Amino acid sequence: MYRTAPSLLALVALIVLLVSGCGGDTPTAENATASAAETVDQIHSTPAQDYQRYCALCHGEHREGYANDNAPALNTQTLYGVGLLPPYMAISYGRPGTPMGPYLDELGGPMSRDQIGALAAWLSTEVGVEPAGAGPDGLDPVPGDISEGRELYAANCAECHGANGEGGGEDQPGTALGNPTMLATSPDKFLRLAIAGGREGTPMNSFADTLSDTQIDSLVAFLRSRAQGWDASDLQYSEPPTLDNIVLNPQGDPPEFTLKDGRYVMAKDLNEALEQGRKMVLVDTRVPYFWAMAHIEGSSPVPYYSSQQEFLDALPNDGTWIVAYCECPRAAADSSVIKLRELGYENTAVLWEGYAGWSALGYPVAVGRLKE
């Protein structure tokens, strides 16, 4: 437990009193001080304390899983085999449609990005995996036969994960593999490692000795094909827009965005503008493979680190709105928009929630095919 200076504790207690006094019963000084202590303690909490506060109820005191709501085990090494991105994204954005909600404060959760990053690193360290980003090939797509994968899923996975990837029921203890947010934020290698290596100490067995490498690849390809919904009959790929076709809805009216802090557009407002057929340029600044995994329909993959002169030459500077987004949620897009504004592009904005937030909020996504 962290000790708190009396003056700080008293100050927070005063704030609690003032806010709480706006309605309802007036709290006592003792209750206000207790609330203030809890608030200060939360600010200075360690990852281990955060885990017990937010995660243990469902995932178990020792990360063993299945304490409530069929929450999976978090103490298995294969969960962290391709770096911290998958657990970080899962904690931040949750799994819409399941009991796992988003814990990121920007989506109404109780944790900051720093807290979530520290928690993901702690979870990795606790199982003996050095916290790290994905390796050089960690984001490479896994090739496979979708039709074969569909048959393999029905024969090997549906019993636990549900015929439609719903999971999480009494008769299907497996996780929800058909969750669009999970599929939109989990690289192929993460899915492959889970299938091949299993989750030690859990009902998820390794299939490395049951299925061939080719079959496992086909399973991964089938799961990826469900990113647009489990009922999609065939995977619909979209090609990256050509540079001479980079403006969406060129005959449409311009959007009427009210920007947060003069730079950020909210997902709700962007989705509304897209539904209305407003004229704009939509730029995906992530690593190209992420665009291929899933993206906002109509966006052009222009990685933040790439040489952008060809893109700039095709980009109109006539007041057309340019909206950039990245994964989680703004750093790369911020960098790109700052550069555009320095070059005189005034009507520019960054998607506040980022792509992961867009997906977690249930807005539509598309799957792309990278140029060969």
C-alpha positions in Angstrom: 0.0 0.0 0.0 1.3 3.4 -0.9 1.5 6.1 1.7 -0.1 9.4 0.7 0.8 12.8 2.0 -2.0 14.1 4.4 -2.3 17.4 2.4 -2.9 15.5 -0.9 -5.4 13.2 0.8 -7.2 16.1 2.2 -7.3 17.9 -1.1 -8.8 14.9 -2.9 -11.2 14.5 0.0 -12.4 18.1 -0.6 -12.9 17.4 -4.3 -14.9 14.3 -3.5 -17.0 16.3 -1.1 -17.7 19.1 -3.6 -18.6 16.7 -6.4 -20.7 14.4 -4.2 -22.5 17.3 -2.7 -24.1 18.1 -6.0 -26.9 15.8 -5.3 -28.1 13.1 -2.9 -27.0 12.6 0.7 -24.1 14.7 1.9 -21.2 12.3 2.7 -19.4 12.4 6.0 -15.8 13.5 6.2 -14.8 9.9 7.0 -16.5 8.5 3.9 -15.0 11.3 1.8 -11.6 10.6 3.1 -12.0 6.9 2.5 -13.1 7.6 -1.1 -10.2 9.9 -1.6 -7.8 7.3 -0.3 -9.2 4.8 -2.7 -8.8 7.3 -5.6 -5.2 8.1 -4.7 -4.4 4.4 -4.2 -5.8 3.7 -7.7 -3.6 6.4 -9.2 -0.5 4.8 -7.7 -1.5 1.1 -8.1 1.0 -1.5 -9.3 0.2 -4.0 -12.1 -0.3 -6.8 -9.6 -2.8 -4.6 -7.7 -4.6 -3.7 -10.9 -4.9 -7.3 -11.9 -6.5 -8.2 -8.5 -8.8 -5.2 -8.8 -10.0 -5.6 -12.4 -9.2 -9.1 -13.6 -9.1 -11.6 -10.8 -12.9 -11.8 -10.5 -13.2 -13.6 -13.8 -9.7 -14.7 -14.7 -8.9 -16.1 -11.2 -6.7 -14.9 -8.4 -3.7 -16.7 -10.0 -4.6 -16.0 -13.6 -5.8 -19.6 -13.9 -8.9 -18.7 -15.8 -12.6 -19.8 -15.8 -13.4 -18.2 -12.4 -16.4 -16.5 -13.9 -18.0 -15.9 -17.4 -15.7 -18.5 -19.0 -12.8 -16.0 -18.9 -9.7 -17.7 -20.3 -6.5 -18.4 -18.4 -3.9 -15.6 -18.5 -1.0 -17.6 -17.1 -0.1 -19.5 -20.3 3.1 -18.7 -22.2 1.6 -19.0 -25.6 -0.6 -16.0 -24.9 2.4 -13.8 -25.1 4.4 -15.6 -27.8 4.1 -12.8 -30.4 4.6 -9.9 -28.1 2.4 -7.7 -25.9 0.1 -6.4 -28.7 -2.7 -9.0 -28.4 -3.1 -8.8 -24.5 -2.7 -5.0 -24.6 -5.4 -4.7 -27.2 -7.7 -7.2 -25.5 -7.5 -5.3 -22.2 -7.9 -1.9 -23.8 -10.8 -2.7 -26.2 -12.4 -5.8 -24.8 -14.5 -8.3 -26.8 -17.8 -6.6 -27.7 -20.7 -9.0 -27.4 -18.9 -11.0 -24.6 -18.6 -10.2 -20.8 -15.1 -8.8 -21.6 -15.6 -5.1 -21.8 -13.0 -2.4 -22.7 -10.9 -1.2 -19.7 -9.3 1.8 -21.5 -10.4 5.0 -19.9 -11.2 6.6 -23.3 -13.9 4.0 -23.8 -15.3 4.4 -20.3 -13.0 2.0 -18.6 -10.9 2.6 -15.4 -7.4 2.3 -16.7 -5.0 4.5 -18.6 -2.8 3.3 -21.5 0.2 3.3 -19.3 -1.5 1.2 -16.7 -2.7 -1.3 -19.4 0.8 -1.5 -20.9 2.3 -2.1 -17.5 -0.3 -4.8 -16.8 0.3 -6.6 -20.1 4.1 -6.5 -19.4 3.5 -7.9 -15.9 1.3 -10.7 -17.2 4.0 -11.7 -19.6 6.8 -11.5 -17.1 4.8 -13.6 -14.6 4.8 -16.6 -17.0 8.5 -16.2 -17.9 8.1 -14.5 -21.2 10.3 -11.4 -21.7 8.0 -8.4 -22.6 8.7 -7.5 -26.2 7.0 -6.3 -29.3 6.3 -8.7 -32.2 9.4 -10.1 -33.9 10.4 -9.2 -37.5 8.0 -11.7 -38.9 5.4 -11.5 -36.1 2.9 -9.6 -38.3 3.4 -11.6 -41.5 0.1 -13.1 -42.8 -0.3 -16.9 -42.7 -1.4 -18.4 -46.0 -4.0 -21.2 -46.0 -7.0 -22.8 -47.7 -10.1 -21.2 -46.3 -12.4 -24.0 -47.5 -10.2 -26.6 -45.8 -10.1 -24.5 -42.7 -13.9 -24.3 -42.6 -14.1 -28.1 -42.5 -11.3 -28.4 -40.0 -13.0 -25.9 -37.7 -16.3 -27.8 -37.7 -14.5 -31.0 -36.9 -12.0 -29.8 -34.3 -13.0 -26.5 -32.9 -16.8 -26.0 -32.9 -17.5 -28.2 -30.0 -15.7 -25.8 -27.6 -15.8 -22.5 -29.5 -19.3 -22.8 -31.0 -20.4 -23.5 -34.5 -20.4 -19.8 -35.2 -17.4 -18.9 -33.1 -19.6 -17.6 -30.4 -17.9 -19.4 -27.5 -18.3 -18.6 -23.9 -21.4 -20.7 -23.1 -21.9 -23.5 -20.7 -21.6 -26.0 -23.5 -18.9 -24.1 -25.3 -16.2 -23.1 -22.8 -13.8 -21.8 -25.5 -13.2 -18.2 -26.2 -15.3 -16.3 -28.9 -13.2 -16.8 -32.0 -15.8 -15.1 -34.1 -15.4 -11.8 -32.3 -14.6 -9.1 -34.9 -12.5 -7.0 -32.5 -10.4 -10.0 -31.6 -9.8 -10.8 -35.3 -9.1 -7.2 -36.1 -6.4 -6.8 -33.5 -4.8 -10.2 -33.3 -2.1 -11.1 -35.9 -2.2 -14.4 -37.7 0.8 -15.7 -35.9 -1.0 -15.2 -32.6 -3.9 -17.3 -33.8 -1.5 -19.9 -35.2 0.5 -20.2 -32.0 -2.7 -20.7 -29.9 -3.8 -23.6 -32.2 -0.4 -25.2 -32.5 0.7 -24.7 -28.9 -2.6 -24.7 -27.0 -3.0 -23.0 -23.7 -1.1 -25.1 -21.2 -3.2 -25.8 -18.0 -6.5 -25.1 -19.8 -9.0 -27.1 -21.9 -7.3 -25.7 -25.0 -5.0 -28.5 -26.2 -2.2 -28.3 -28.6 -3.0 -29.4 -32.1 0.6 -29.6 -33.3 0.5 -33.4 -33.1 -3.0 -33.7 -34.5 -3.0 -31.4 -37.5 -0.3 -30.7 -40.0 1.3 -27.3 -40.4 -0.7 -26.8 -43.6 -3.9 -27.7 -41.9 -3.2 -25.3 -39.0 -2.5 -22.5 -41.6 -5.8 -23.3 -43.2 -7.6 -22.9 -39.9 -6.0 -19.6 -39.4 -7.0 -18.5 -42.9 -10.6 -19.5 -42.2 -10.7 -17.6 -38.9 -9.2 -14.5 -40.6 -12.0 -14.8 -43.2 -14.6 -14.3 -40.5 -13.4 -10.8 -39.7 -16.4 -9.4 -41.6 -18.8 -11.6 -39.7 -19.2 -15.3 -39.2 -22.1 -15.5 -41.7 -20.0 -14.1 -44.6 -20.2 -16.7 -47.3 -16.9 -15.7 -48.9 -14.1 -13.5 -47.8 -14.6 -10.2 -49.6 -11.3 -8.5 -50.3 -11.0 -4.8 -51.1 -8.1 -3.5 -53.2 -6.2 -0.4 -52.1 -7.6 2.6 -53.9 -5.4 3.9 -56.8 -3.8 7.3 -56.3 -6.1 8.7 -59.0 -9.1 7.4 -57.1 -8.1 8.4 -53.6 -11.0 10.8 -52.8 -14.0 9.1 -51.5 -17.4 10.2 -52.8 -15.9 13.0 -55.0 -19.3 14.4 -55.8 -20.5 14.4 -52.2 -20.8 17.3 -49.8 -17.9 17.9 -47.4 -18.4 16.6 -43.9 -19.2 19.0 -41.1 -16.8 17.8 -38.4 -16.5 19.4 -34.9 -13.0 18.5 -33.9 -11.9 17.6 -30.4 -8.9 19.8 -29.4 -8.8 21.2 -32.9 -7.5 17.9 -34.4 -9.6 14.8 -33.5 -12.8 13.5 -35.1 -14.9 11.0 -33.1 -15.7 7.6 -34.5 -19.4 8.3 -34.4 -19.0 11.4 -36.5 -16.7 9.7 -39.0 -19.1 6.8 -39.4 -22.0 9.2 -39.9 -20.1 11.1 -42.6 -19.2 7.9 -44.4 -22.8 6.7 -44.3 -23.9 10.0 -45.8 -21.5 9.7 -48.6 -19.4 12.8 -47.7 -16.4 13.7 -49.7 -13.1 13.0 -48.0 -9.8 11.1 -48.1 -9.3 8.4 -45.5 -5.7 7.4 -44.7 -4.6 4.2 -42.8 -1.2 5.0 -41.4 -0.6 1.6 -39.9 1.8 -1.2 -41.0 0.3 -2.4 -44.3 -0.5 -5.9 -43.0 -2.9 -4.4 -40.5 -4.7 -2.7 -43.3 -5.0 -6.2 -44.9 -6.3 -7.8 -41.7 -9.1 -5.3 -41.4 -9.6 -1.6 -42.1 -12.2 1.1 -42.5 -13.8 0.7 -46.0 -12.3 3.2 -48.5 -9.1 3.9 -46.7 -5.7 4.1 -48.4 -2.8 2.3 -46.7 -0.1 4.9 -46.4 2.3 3.8 -43.5 3.5 6.6 -41.3 7.1 5.7 -42.0 6.9 5.4 -45.8 8.1 7.8 -48.4 4.9 9.8 -49.0 5.8 12.0 -52.0 3.8 9.9 -54.5 0.8 10.1 -52.1 1.3 13.8 -51.6 1.4 14.4 -55.3 -2.0 12.8 -55.7 -3.5 14.4 -52.5 -5.8 17.3 -53.2 -5.1 20.5 -51.3 -8.3 22.2 -52.2 -10.0 22.0 -48.8 -11.0 18.3 -49.1 -11.1 16.7 -45.7 -8.3 14.2 -45.0 -8.8 11.9 -42.0 -6.0 9.7 -40.8 -6.1 6.8 -38.3 -3.8 4.3 -36.8 -4.2 1.3 -34.4 -4.1 2.3 -30.8 -5.0 5.0 -31.2 -3.3 8.1 -32.5 0.5 8.3 -32.5 1.2 7.4 -36.2 -1.9 9.3 -37.4 -0.9 12.3 -35.3 2.5 12.3 -36.9 1.1 12.2 -40.4 -1.5 14.9 -39.8 1.1 17.2 -38.2 3.2 16.9 -41.4 0.2 17.5 -43.6 -0.7 20.7 -41.7 2.9 21.9 -42.0 2.5 21.5 -45.7 -0.6 23.6 -45.8 -3.4 21.0 -45.6 -5.9 22.7 -43.3 -8.9 20.3 -43.3 -7.1 17.4 -41.6 -8.2 15.3 -38.7 -7.2 12.2 -36.7 -9.6 9.5 -35.7 -9.7 9.8 -31.9 -10.5 6.2 -31.0 -8.1 4.7 -33.6 -8.9 1.6 -35.6 -9.1 -0.7 -32.6 -11.6 1.7 -30.9 -13.6 1.9 -34.2 -13.9 -1.9 -34.3 -14.6 -2.2 -30.6 -17.5 0.3 -31.0 -19.0 -2.0 -33.6 -18.5 0.2 -36.7 -18.1 -1.7 -40.1 -14.8 -3.0 -41.3 -13.4 -4.5 -44.5 -10.6 -6.9 -45.3 -7.9 -5.9 -47.7 -5.6 -7.5 -50.2 -2.0 -6.1 -50.3 -0.5 -5.2 -53.6 2.0 -7.8 -54.8 
